[in-house]
Amino acid sequence: LIHFIKRSEMLVLLSFLVIFSSSVIDAAPVLFIIQTQPGTFHQGLAQTTRSNILKQWSMVAKSMEPPEIILTTELGEQSDFAWTYFPFIPDIAQKLEDDPKLDYVGILRETTDLNLGALGQYVQSSLGKINPKEESLFYGKGLKDEEPTIVHDFHQNTEEETIMYPDPEAGIFLSRHLVLELNKVLPVHKDFSIDPEYQLAEILLKELGVKLTHVANLCSKSPKASESCITQPRIKDYKCLKSKEVKATLDLLNSLEVYVSTVQKFHQTRVTKILETYADLLPQAQYISDIEEEISPGIKTKVLPYTVNTENGHCNKTRTMIDSFIESGKPWLLILDDDTVLSPARLAQLLSCYDGTEEPIILGQRYGYSVTEGKGYNYVTGGGGKIINRMAAIELTTLQDGCGCPKADTPEDMHIFGICARKAGIPITHSHRMFQARPPDYPFSMISPRKPISFHKHWEIDPVEVYYQWFKRADDYLRDGKTETPASKDEL
């Protein structure tokens, strides 16, 4: 990352640090938190981000001690829930109380690169205009909902109250005063945590009257040559198979045990949409239903033994799928809803980052139940896809109670991939590229740079159109046996 720092930015950073330094060796005025996850792959990403910051610092700030950089996995009991921000605020507030020279807290994702030179320029331009010790300052790349969305409880923005929230991939910066004030209103109780950045912005606005300040130079995608980004994510770090590695990608996809959960009433309305889009790349997929029926030439639904199909909450059905997966001998299980829209190519590129034989893995979009107070549990919400490796499946099914379902219609995501996972000590691994809702339920500027893997729901959208817009180009190289075609400026 050092090559990002231009000579002019380096000079500005030096002057910025001198302003904050009052002795030969002084403390850094900023504390960094890197949000990461357990597991070899994610820890490696976080360590790269930490090392990049320290390398830059050693080049230009020899008269100042390097900043403290804390990985959320180093926070002890609060590590599991640090993705929601609130559980680690008391610890950070204590650090600020212990060190009066700390003015800011920077919160970065595990792949968010920081350009210290650009940060120095921004801070110097603000000197004399703000006081982080006395003002509650909340900085980020601002996002807002254009229309009410299920992800945010259908909140309606108005002229009087619009909730602007930060894109976490671009980093978040909080002033000392804001952290200390936020600590006073804790604990925050939320039954469900879905979008923690939105919840953070909502609490800061409603409890403290603090709005997000949008900083354009906090970037969520690679900058144009003329831009000087303070931050930018390394999105390619989540692509561990290159597009030219066609055979390896197809081999990985073929190693998956794939179950699509459906029922007869959706065979012709939902399953047929899968057959029109990505089913050719997952030919081994089994369509698990409540009745055996041919839905297309050569494609029949299947009923698993001892399955109880229910209208809602598919615990029994999912638990039976896991037993069937273990019997299959395959290394990975992918469970999809019949209204999941997916890019198999992008899924394989992500899945190749994990060694499924070394540690138990449950992967998908993470939600939380009662986690903002540092208790409760995380779980994988099912619509964007649920992935589990063999080691995790065995650990779940060999719990003392076998991860049995309280009722056939108990919510499977919260029970099997939440409560049972917590009992077994299996962390929930989050992918910020797998989505429980539809594309219009999220800001385009947030989801587009992430190169999504999946969406969910057919409500008021055409799933075939969604696939063609978001995923077909990413998948076609597998069909053609060629490298993925680069997208034009007007395409995703």
Secondary structure as GFF3:
##gff-version 3
##sequence-region A 1 492
A	DSSP	three_ten_helix	2	4	.	.	.	ID=ss1
A	DSSP	alpha_helix	7	20	.	.	.	ID=ss2
A	DSSP	beta_strand	30	35	.	.	.	ID=ss3
A	DSSP	alpha_helix	40	60	.	.	.	ID=ss4
A	DSSP	beta_strand	69	71	.	.	.	ID=ss5
A	DSSP	three_ten_helix	72	74	.	.	.	ID=ss6
A	DSSP	three_ten_helix	76	84	.	.	.	ID=ss7
A	DSSP	three_ten_helix	86	88	.	.	.	ID=ss8
A	DSSP	alpha_helix	89	98	.	.	.	ID=ss9
A	DSSP	beta_strand	104	109	.	.	.	ID=ss10
A	DSSP	beta_strand	112	114	.	.	.	ID=ss11
A	DSSP	alpha_helix	116	126	.	.	.	ID=ss12
A	DSSP	beta_strand	138	140	.	.	.	ID=ss13
A	DSSP	beta_strand	142	143	.	.	.	ID=ss14
A	DSSP	three_ten_helix	150	152	.	.	.	ID=ss15
A	DSSP	beta_strand	165	166	.	.	.	ID=ss16
A	DSSP	three_ten_helix	168	170	.	.	.	ID=ss17
A	DSSP	beta_strand	172	175	.	.	.	ID=ss18
A	DSSP	alpha_helix	176	184	.	.	.	ID=ss19
A	DSSP	beta_strand	192	193	.	.	.	ID=ss20
A	DSSP	alpha_helix	196	208	.	.	.	ID=ss21
A	DSSP	beta_strand	213	214	.	.	.	ID=ss22
A	DSSP	beta_strand	231	233	.	.	.	ID=ss23
A	DSSP	three_ten_helix	235	238	.	.	.	ID=ss24
A	DSSP	alpha_helix	246	254	.	.	.	ID=ss25
A	DSSP	beta_strand	256	261	.	.	.	ID=ss26
A	DSSP	three_ten_helix	264	266	.	.	.	ID=ss27
A	DSSP	pi_helix	267	271	.	.	.	ID=ss28
A	DSSP	alpha_helix	272	276	.	.	.	ID=ss29
A	DSSP	three_ten_helix	279	281	.	.	.	ID=ss30
A	DSSP	beta_strand	286	288	.	.	.	ID=ss31
A	DSSP	beta_strand	294	296	.	.	.	ID=ss32
A	DSSP	beta_strand	299	302	.	.	.	ID=ss33
A	DSSP	alpha_helix	315	328	.	.	.	ID=ss34
A	DSSP	beta_strand	332	337	.	.	.	ID=ss35
A	DSSP	beta_strand	340	342	.	.	.	ID=ss36
A	DSSP	alpha_helix	344	351	.	.	.	ID=ss37
A	DSSP	beta_strand	362	369	.	.	.	ID=ss38
A	DSSP	beta_strand	377	381	.	.	.	ID=ss39
A	DSSP	beta_strand	386	389	.	.	.	ID=ss40
A	DSSP	alpha_helix	390	397	.	.	.	ID=ss41
A	DSSP	alpha_helix	412	414	.	.	.	ID=ss42
A	DSSP	pi_helix	415	420	.	.	.	ID=ss43
A	DSSP	alpha_helix	421	424	.	.	.	ID=ss44
A	DSSP	beta_strand	428	430	.	.	.	ID=ss45
A	DSSP	three_ten_helix	439	441	.	.	.	ID=ss46
A	DSSP	alpha_helix	444	447	.	.	.	ID=ss47
A	DSSP	three_ten_helix	448	450	.	.	.	ID=ss48
A	DSSP	beta_strand	454	456	.	.	.	ID=ss49
A	DSSP	alpha_helix	463	470	.	.	.	ID=ss50
A	DSSP	alpha_helix	472	480	.	.	.	ID=ss51
###
